[in-house]
Amino acid sequence: MLKILIPTLMLIPTTWFAPAKWLWPLTLMSSLLIAVTSFSWFKSTSEVGWTTLNSYMATDPLSTPLLALTCWLLPLMILASQHHMSDEPLNRQRTYLTLLTSLQFFLILAFSATELTMFYVMFEATLLPTLMIITRWGNQAERLNAGMYFLFYTLASSLPLLVALLILQNTSGTLSLLTLQYMSPMGLTTHADKLWWVGCLLAFLVKMPLYGVHLWLPKAHVEAPIAGSMILAAVLLKLGGFGMMRMMLVLEPLTKEMLYPFIVFALWGIVMAGSICLRQTDLKSLIAYSSVSHMGLVVAGILVQTPWGFAGALILMIAHGLTSSALFCLANTNYERIHSRSILLARGLQVVLPLMTTWWFFASMANLALPPLPNLMGELMIITSLIGWSYWTLALTGTGMLITASYSMYMFITTQRGPLPNHLVALEPSHTREHLIMALHLLPLILLILNPQLISGWVN
């Protein structure tokens, strides 16, 4: 664990002491080395549970894929930000890189925490760098409003979690995940117990987000710079799913009674968020609402509480992390050339950027869960476990999958096909850097087809 944490911490002084000419290459190479080293966690994953254990941190089959995804994303964010940060003053570039690095540091500590108190502190700590990235480097004046939404939704939902954890500490005497899993189930019968259950999960449902408490997400995504959108879509939303899976150990007896309204909201959210996507004209907003739709499926998979549901949720979280991050990168390549997020102004780009169209096609197909990509594997496992819970769920999940296919195709055809508008003249050609970013997003997805066992840690 320390072989990743210490180099991540050392990246911060590197960004401040590196010469101006070597700032971006040095941080990119260091972060890439950390990302490659993080794959060693997969090798030491054991069937029995926790590995690389010390007093406060450990990895297990659930946290390892998410930790590797976090480390993998930092070099990609640095690559993607290089162009639009080049005009900034040097100190601001250094601050930006420091915020990205500190965000990775907090995320590693959150995913590897064995104490729920430490997990809570790190869960909240990720808020600050993200907020600073959105409000300082966002593109439009609306970014301050987006930052406020993000802050207040997250904080308002996190305070009940803090109270719930303190109550758990009083009743069980420990908040260590290593001992909580062996604790006898608590007799949760009163209305106060039910409120405690909601308190435990509310912060994670808002972070996912569940449809109904999702309004902060499209705002934050649309206003954030490219690195903010990437880390938000790929990893920060997954903190919610990860927290839900961890808390399910403690909440088990009560969940069977309490899950009905939340599963209904999640499934309804798949259809509604997908329908909203079909009428979007803002490219980033469309990708953000598609995240709400996919995360609804993950929430349903976790709440059903079957091994297949859990494994499917984990697979879909990792696959969606890579896919949505890739889509945001593609939207950013459009924005850097056209300076507009509108789909209506960016049509027929296949004529001028044919290679980019290939990446758009791959990313859109991954978004609609084309076989044999892990996206489809995760969705099918969740849908199978939901059918086992109730046959009626098939109507909503089936409709959701059809709508997902529709808006993915709509997004691809609208932006890439047809005649080129007259106002698009003298566009920059695509750069090797952009093709490298897309390859590093979509190659792991293709490689996971060959060895899906790496990210399905819950199935024995």
Solvent accessible surface area in square Angstrom, and as a share of the most:
residue,aa,sasa,rsa
1,M,22,0.10
2,L,101,0.50
3,K,111,0.47
4,I,0,0.00
5,L,12,0.06
6,I,94,0.48
7,P,50,0.31
8,T,0,0.00
9,L,82,0.41
10,M,111,0.49
11,L,3,0.02
12,I,43,0.22
13,P,48,0.30
14,T,39,0.23
15,T,0,0.00
16,W,98,0.34
17,F,169,0.70
18,A,6,0.05
19,P,78,0.49
20,A,60,0.47
21,K,158,0.67
22,W,129,0.45
23,L,1,0.00
24,W,22,0.08
25,P,53,0.33
26,L,71,0.35
27,T,1,0.00
28,L,31,0.15
29,M,109,0.49
30,S,31,0.20
31,S,1,0.01
32,L,53,0.26
33,L,118,0.59
34,I,7,0.04
35,A,0,0.00
36,V,85,0.49
37,T,54,0.32
38,S,0,0.00
39,F,85,0.35
40,S,39,0.25
41,W,3,0.01
42,F,42,0.18
43,K,176,0.74
44,S,47,0.31
45,T,49,0.28
46,S,36,0.23
47,E,130,0.58
48,V,144,0.83
49,G,16,0.15
50,W,50,0.17
51,T,24,0.14
52,T,56,0.32
53,L,97,0.48
54,N,66,0.34
55,S,87,0.56
56,Y,134,0.51
57,M,17,0.07
58,A,0,0.00
59,T,0,0.00
60,D,12,0.06
61,P,24,0.15
62,L,1,0.01
63,S,0,0.00
64,T,2,0.01
65,P,3,0.02
66,L,0,0.00
67,L,0,0.00
68,A,5,0.04
69,L,9,0.04
70,T,1,0.01
71,C,0,0.00
72,W,30,0.11
73,L,0,0.00
74,L,1,0.00
75,P,1,0.01
76,L,1,0.00
77,M,1,0.01
78,I,3,0.01
79,L,11,0.05
80,A,3,0.02
81,S,0,0.00
82,Q,56,0.25
83,H,74,0.33
84,H,61,0.27
85,M,1,0.00
86,S,68,0.44
87,D,138,0.71
88,E,42,0.19
89,P,74,0.46
90,L,67,0.33
91,N,99,0.51
92,R,109,0.40
93,Q,17,0.07
94,R,23,0.08
95,T,46,0.27
96,Y,0,0.00
97,L,2,0.01
98,T,27,0.15
99,L,17,0.09
100,L,0,0.00
101,T,3,0.02
102,S,19,0.12
103,L,0,0.00
104,Q,2,0.01
105,F,37,0.15
106,F,50,0.21
107,L,0,0.00
108,I,0,0.00
109,L,18,0.09
110,A,0,0.00
111,F,0,0.00
112,S,1,0.01
113,A,1,0.01
114,T,1,0.01
115,E,47,0.21
116,L,2,0.01
117,T,71,0.41
118,M,36,0.16
119,F,7,0.03
120,Y,21,0.08
121,V,81,0.46
122,M,31,0.14
123,F,1,0.00
124,E,30,0.14
125,A,21,0.16
126,T,1,0.00
127,L,8,0.04
128,L,112,0.56
129,P,5,0.03
130,T,1,0.00
131,L,29,0.14
132,M,92,0.41
133,I,0,0.00
134,I,0,0.00
135,T,36,0.21
136,R,88,0.32
137,W,20,0.07
138,G,9,0.09
139,N,72,0.37
140,Q,68,0.30
141,A,90,0.70
142,E,79,0.36
143,R,65,0.24
144,L,110,0.55
145,N,62,0.32
146,A,0,0.00
147,G,2,0.02
148,M,103,0.46
149,Y,71,0.27
150,F,0,0.00
151,L,39,0.20
152,F,114,0.48
153,Y,57,0.22
154,T,4,0.02
155,L,69,0.35
156,A,69,0.53
157,S,5,0.03
158,S,1,0.00
159,L,105,0.52
160,P,46,0.29
161,L,1,0.00
162,L,66,0.33
163,V,83,0.48
164,A,2,0.02
165,L,7,0.03
166,L,103,0.51
167,I,79,0.40
168,L,1,0.00
169,Q,70,0.31
170,N,129,0.66
171,T,91,0.53
172,S,32,0.21
173,G,54,0.52
174,T,37,0.22
175,L,11,0.05
176,S,18,0.12
177,L,3,0.01
178,L,48,0.24
179,T,73,0.43
180,L,3,0.02
181,Q,67,0.30
182,Y,178,0.68
183,M,57,0.25
184,S,84,0.55
185,P,104,0.65
186,M,40,0.18
187,G,70,0.67
188,L,23,0.11
189,T,108,0.63
190,T,77,0.45
191,H,151,0.67
192,A,70,0.54
193,D,33,0.17
194,K,56,0.24
195,L,132,0.66
196,W,22,0.08
197,W,0,0.00
198,V,41,0.23
199,G,8,0.07
200,C,0,0.00
201,L,1,0.00
202,L,55,0.27
203,A,3,0.02
204,F,1,0.00
205,L,3,0.01
206,V,7,0.04
207,K,3,0.01
208,M,0,0.00
209,P,0,0.00
210,L,11,0.06
211,Y,39,0.15
212,G,48,0.46
213,V,43,0.25
214,H,13,0.06
215,L,86,0.43
216,W,1,0.00
217,L,0,0.00
218,P,11,0.07
219,K,58,0.25
220,A,0,0.00
221,H,0,0.00
222,V,15,0.09
223,E,9,0.04
224,A,0,0.00
225,P,3,0.02
226,I,6,0.03
227,A,0,0.00
228,G,1,0.01
229,S,0,0.00
230,M,0,0.00
231,I,1,0.01
232,L,0,0.00
233,A,0,0.00
234,A,0,0.00
235,V,0,0.00
236,L,1,0.00
237,L,0,0.00
238,K,0,0.00
239,L,0,0.00
240,G,0,0.00
241,G,0,0.00
242,F,2,0.01
243,G,0,0.00
244,M,0,0.00
245,M,2,0.01
246,R,10,0.04
247,M,1,0.01
248,M,4,0.02
249,L,66,0.33
250,V,6,0.03
251,L,0,0.00
252,E,83,0.37
253,P,56,0.35
254,L,2,0.01
255,T,0,0.00
256,K,136,0.58
257,E,107,0.48
258,M,33,0.15
259,L,6,0.03
260,Y,123,0.47
261,P,73,0.46
262,F,30,0.13
263,I,1,0.00
264,V,89,0.51
265,F,98,0.41
266,A,0,0.00
267,L,5,0.03
268,W,119,0.42
269,G,1,0.01
270,I,9,0.04
271,V,17,0.10
272,M,58,0.26
273,A,0,0.00
274,G,1,0.01
275,S,41,0.27
276,I,35,0.18
277,C,0,0.00
278,L,73,0.36
279,R,185,0.68
280,Q,28,0.12
281,T,69,0.40
282,D,29,0.15
283,L,7,0.04
284,K,17,0.07
285,S,12,0.08
286,L,0,0.00
287,I,1,0.00
288,A,0,0.00
289,Y,27,0.10
290,S,1,0.01
291,S,0,0.00
292,V,1,0.00
293,S,3,0.02
294,H,9,0.04
295,M,0,0.00
296,G,2,0.02
297,L,9,0.04
298,V,0,0.00
299,V,0,0.00
300,A,0,0.00
301,G,0,0.00
302,I,0,0.00
303,L,0,0.00
304,V,15,0.09
305,Q,43,0.19
306,T,48,0.28
307,P,93,0.59
308,W,125,0.44
309,G,0,0.00
310,F,18,0.07
311,A,0,0.00
312,G,0,0.00
313,A,0,0.00
314,L,0,0.00
315,I,0,0.00
316,L,0,0.00
317,M,0,0.00
318,I,6,0.03
319,A,0,0.00
320,H,2,0.01
321,G,0,0.00
322,L,5,0.02
323,T,0,0.00
324,S,1,0.01
325,S,0,0.00
326,A,0,0.00
327,L,1,0.00
328,F,1,0.00
329,C,5,0.03
330,L,0,0.00
331,A,5,0.04
332,N,24,0.12
333,T,10,0.06
334,N,5,0.03
335,Y,47,0.18
336,E,26,0.12
337,R,24,0.09
338,I,25,0.13
339,H,135,0.60
340,S,27,0.17
341,R,51,0.19
342,S,31,0.20
343,I,1,0.00
344,L,97,0.48
345,L,81,0.41
346,A,4,0.03
347,R,98,0.36
348,G,0,0.00
349,L,3,0.01
350,Q,68,0.30
351,V,105,0.60
352,V,59,0.34
353,L,9,0.04
354,P,84,0.53
355,L,107,0.53
356,M,5,0.02
357,T,10,0.06
358,T,63,0.36
359,W,47,0.16
360,W,1,0.01
361,F,87,0.36
362,F,98,0.41
363,A,0,0.00
364,S,0,0.00
365,M,15,0.07
366,A,1,0.01
367,N,3,0.02
368,L,34,0.17
369,A,6,0.04
370,L,74,0.37
371,P,83,0.52
372,P,94,0.59
373,L,21,0.10
374,P,3,0.02
375,N,4,0.02
376,L,34,0.17
377,M,66,0.29
378,G,0,0.00
379,E,8,0.04
380,L,88,0.44
381,M,20,0.09
382,I,0,0.00
383,I,14,0.07
384,T,70,0.41
385,S,11,0.07
386,L,1,0.00
387,I,51,0.26
388,G,72,0.69
389,W,81,0.28
390,S,32,0.21
391,Y,174,0.66
392,W,214,0.75
393,T,6,0.03
394,L,90,0.45
395,A,65,0.50
396,L,50,0.25
397,T,2,0.01
398,G,28,0.27
399,T,59,0.34
400,G,1,0.01
401,M,59,0.26
402,L,130,0.65
403,I,25,0.13
404,T,11,0.06
405,A,34,0.26
406,S,53,0.34
407,Y,0,0.00
408,S,0,0.00
409,M,69,0.31
410,Y,68,0.26
411,M,1,0.00
412,F,16,0.07
413,I,88,0.44
414,T,15,0.09
415,T,0,0.00
416,Q,1,0.01
417,R,127,0.46
418,G,47,0.45
419,P,119,0.75
420,L,50,0.25
421,P,29,0.18
422,N,147,0.75
423,H,97,0.43
424,L,13,0.06
425,V,114,0.66
426,A,109,0.84
427,L,38,0.19
428,E,77,0.34
429,P,97,0.61
430,S,30,0.19
431,H,64,0.29
432,T,115,0.67
433,R,46,0.17
434,E,5,0.02
435,H,35,0.16
436,L,84,0.42
437,I,6,0.03
438,M,1,0.00
439,A,24,0.18
440,L,32,0.16
441,H,0,0.00
442,L,8,0.04
443,L,88,0.44
444,P,26,0.16
445,L,2,0.01
446,I,78,0.39
447,L,103,0.51
448,L,20,0.10
449,I,54,0.27
450,L,143,0.71
451,N,68,0.35
452,P,39,0.25
453,Q,132,0.59
454,L,66,0.33
455,I,3,0.02
456,S,13,0.08
457,G,21,0.20
458,W,79,0.28
459,V,64,0.37
460,N,161,0.83
